[in-house]
Each structure stands twice: as structure tokens, then as C-alpha cells.
């Protein structure tokens, strides 16, 4: 239960992504990723300074590094590619199929049991997310097939990373420090080749970038790694649909949106779906005592 809650804290941090990104100004995406993952690396290095193992935790086999860097950098590379080649709403919705893919894919993990409530909860969350993002309508156009394909690969990349991380459960979460560092370097390379540098203007934008690096593009990845390795991965998958809902509610609270029936319905669907998926955790039956005749 504790590990699942730690994993859920990553979902809460990701809900701040939209507001902080909007507040960071016009920093190009790969440059922003390089800056934020650099901050995320510092978080890990500070933690490693207090570990007995220190940097030895980063000595992992090549498959671990391929999975971690491929997951973090691959997801962001494909997501940015999708947004460059397709409308943001449709691309974002396709990319956000990853929670459902995690729930369904967990059936292939050893020792995991996929119940009807996990699938139903994930679908309820997906419907709630569709209600949120389709307020101004959805229009899938063949002209943006490349962008849609990148978004779909994005969904499979993050779900695959999350599921395979569980198979490497013995690998300490400290190794995410190295994943963040490599993602920062690769993002910097993409920025130098694809973008023009734009620095944050003013203290507000710099604080937003710092907030991104500390929480949704920093500590969240450490919390997620710990959660998917040691917690209930089906519950985390279904509960991940809370991120777009919380993100929308935060934007409304900040004055960047308004509350309507779609948001209220999405709130019921996503919250109810997450509760349904987590019913075995929330309502644990106490073992019945045998009565002697």
C-alpha cells in the first residue's frame, strides 16, 4: 500500500505539468527537457550522497540503461515529435492511452492477476479523459497520420517502460539519477540541432522551470519507479487518469479555465474508476475466524 501511494504521488506531481509549463514562457521543448532533467539529476545526486552505496548504485547492466534511458528520453522525444506533427489535443489523447496499456499489459507480468475491475476502472478513466480533452471537439485528420503514429508509439513506450521496470524490481530506484542525466544530455543534443535557444524571462518563468525540474520532470520519476516496482501496478495504471483531471482543475483554480458538466462528469468517472480498480486495496476483508463446534 505504501509503495502504491508513493507511485500515486508521481501522478499528483504530473498534474502540475501543464500549469508550470505554461508559466515557463517560450522555452523550446527539448531545451526545457534538458534543463528540467538536469535539475532531476541533481535531486538524485543529493540523495546518493546520503546512501552507503553512493554512485555504485549506477553500476547496472546495459539492459537496465537501455530500458531507463529509452523510457524517459524515448517518451519525451516521441511526445514532442507528435505535437510537432499533429494537433495537440488529438495527439495528447492518443499518447494518454498508456495507463490503459499498463493495466492490460500487467496481465503478462509474473505473479500479477488482472481482474475485471482493473480493466473497467481504466476504461472509465479513459472516457473521463476524453470528456476533458474533447470540450472543443475532436477531429482526427489523415494529414496528421505521422504525428498520430508518434503519439501511439509514445503511449507504448511509457507503458512498456513502466511494465518492464517491474521485471527489474531488484534494481534500486537510485539508478533513475543516471536515466535523468542521460535524458538531459540527449535532450540537449536534440535542442542544439532542432531548436533555437530561448531562456526564461523573469523570475516567474525561472521559478516555473525550477518547479518543473523539482516535481513533474524530476522527483515524479523516482516516485513512479518505486511505485511500479513495489506497488500495485494495475491500480497505478487506472489511477494515472487522475493526472489530466487534476491538471484541468488546477488550471481552473488558476483562472485559466472554467468548470462545466464535462469536468464534473470526468471527475466522477476517473475517481470512480480509480476506486474500482483499487477496491481490493481499499476494502481488504479481515480473515474470518473459524468457530469450533
Residue pairs with C-beta under 8 A, 6 or more apart in sequence:
1 231
1 281
2 231
3 226
3 227
3 229
3 230
3 231
4 227
4 231
4 232
4 235
4 236
4 278
4 281
5 231
6 223
6 226
6 227
6 231
7 223
7 224
7 226
7 227
7 228
7 231
7 236
8 227
8 236
8 239
9 220
9 223
9 227
10 219
10 220
10 221
10 223
10 224
10 227
11 236
11 239
11 240
11 242
11 243
11 246
12 242
12 243
12 246
13 215
13 216
13 219
13 220
13 223
14 216
14 220
14 243
14 247
15 216
15 242
15 243
15 244
15 245
15 246
15 247
15 250
16 211
16 215
16 216
16 247
16 250
17 212
17 216
17 217
17 243
17 247
18 247
18 250
18 251
19 247
19 250
19 251
19 254
19 256
20 208
20 209
20 211
20 212
20 215
20 216
21 32
21 208
21 212
22 256
23 204
23 205
23 208
24 32
24 200
24 205
24 208
24 209
24 212
25 198
25 200
25 201
25 202
25 205
25 208
26 198
27 35
27 198
27 199
27 200
27 205
27 209
28 191
28 195
28 196
28 197
28 198
29 76
29 80
29 83
29 195
30 80
30 187
30 188
30 190
30 191
30 194
30 195
31 187
31 188
31 191
31 195
31 197
31 198
32 209
32 212
33 76
33 80
33 183
33 184
33 187
33 191
33 217
34 184
34 185
34 187
34 188
34 191
35 184
35 209
35 213
36 209
36 212
36 213
36 217
36 218
37 72
37 180
37 181
37 183
37 184
37 187
37 213
37 217
37 218
38 180
38 181
38 184
38 213
39 210
39 212
39 213
39 214
39 217
39 218
40 180
40 184
40 213
40 214
40 217
40 218
40 219
40 221
41 177
41 180
41 181
41 184
43 177
43 180
43 214
43 218
43 219
43 222
44 174
44 176
44 177
44 178
44 180
44 222
45 177
47 174
47 177
47 222
48 54
48 55
48 57
48 174
48 177
51 57
51 174
53 172
53 174
57 172
57 174
57 175
57 177
58 174
58 175
58 177
58 178
60 171
60 175
60 178
63 168
64 168
64 171
64 175
65 178
65 179
65 182
67 161
67 164
67 165
67 168
68 161
68 165
68 175
68 176
68 178
68 179
68 182
69 179
69 182
69 183
69 186
70 157
70 161
71 157
71 158
71 160
71 161
71 162
71 165
71 179
72 161
72 179
72 180
72 182
72 183
72 221
73 182
73 183
73 186
73 187
74 157
74 161
75 154
75 157
75 158
75 161
76 183
76 187
77 186
77 190
78 95
78 150
78 151
78 153
78 154
78 157
79 95
79 150
79 151
79 154
81 147
81 150
82 91
82 94
82 95
82 147
82 148
82 150
82 151
82 154
83 91
83 92
83 147
84 147
85 91
85 144
85 146
85 147
85 150
86 144
86 146
86 147
86 148
86 150
86 151
87 139
87 141
87 144
87 147
89 133
89 134
89 136
89 138
90 138
90 139
90 140
90 144
90 148
90 151
91 144
91 147
91 148
91 150
91 151
92 133
92 151
93 129
93 130
93 133
93 134
93 138
94 148
94 151
94 152
94 154
94 155
95 151
95 152
95 154
95 155
96 129
96 155
96 241
96 244
97 126
97 152
97 155
97 159
98 154
98 155
98 156
98 158
98 159
98 162
98 240
99 122
99 125
99 126
99 159
99 237
99 238
99 239
99 240
99 241
100 122
100 123
100 125
100 126
100 237
101 155
101 156
101 159
101 237
102 159
102 162
102 163
102 233
102 234
102 236
102 237
102 240
103 114
103 118
103 119
103 121
103 122
103 234
103 237
103 238
103 277
104 114
104 119
104 122
105 159
105 160
105 163
106 112
106 114
106 118
106 163
106 233
106 234
106 237
107 114
108 163
109 163
109 166
109 167
109 233
112 233
112 234
114 234
115 234
115 280
117 276
117 277
117 279
117 280
118 234
118 235
118 237
118 238
118 277
120 273
120 276
120 277
121 238
121 272
121 273
121 274
121 275
121 276
121 277
121 278
122 237
122 238
122 241
122 273
122 277
123 273
124 269
124 270
124 272
124 273
124 276
125 238
125 239
125 240
125 241
125 242
125 269
125 270
125 273
125 274
126 241
127 269
128 241
128 245
128 265
128 266
128 267
128 268
128 269
128 270
128 273
129 241
129 244
129 245
129 266
129 270
130 138
131 262
131 263
131 265
131 266
131 269
132 244
132 245
132 248
132 262
132 263
132 266
133 244
134 262
135 260
135 262
140 148
162 224
162 228
162 233
162 237
163 228
163 233
165 225
165 228
165 229
166 228
166 229
166 233
168 229
169 229
169 230
171 229
173 222
173 225
173 226
173 229
176 221
176 222
176 225
179 221
180 218
180 221
191 197
200 206
200 208
200 209
212 218
227 236
228 236
232 278
232 281
234 277
235 274
235 277
235 278
235 281
237 277
238 273
238 274
238 276
238 277
238 278
239 274
239 277
239 278
241 270
241 273
241 274
242 270
242 271
242 274
245 263
245 266
245 267
245 270
245 271
248 257
248 263
248 266
249 263
249 267
251 257
252 258
252 259
252 263
275 282
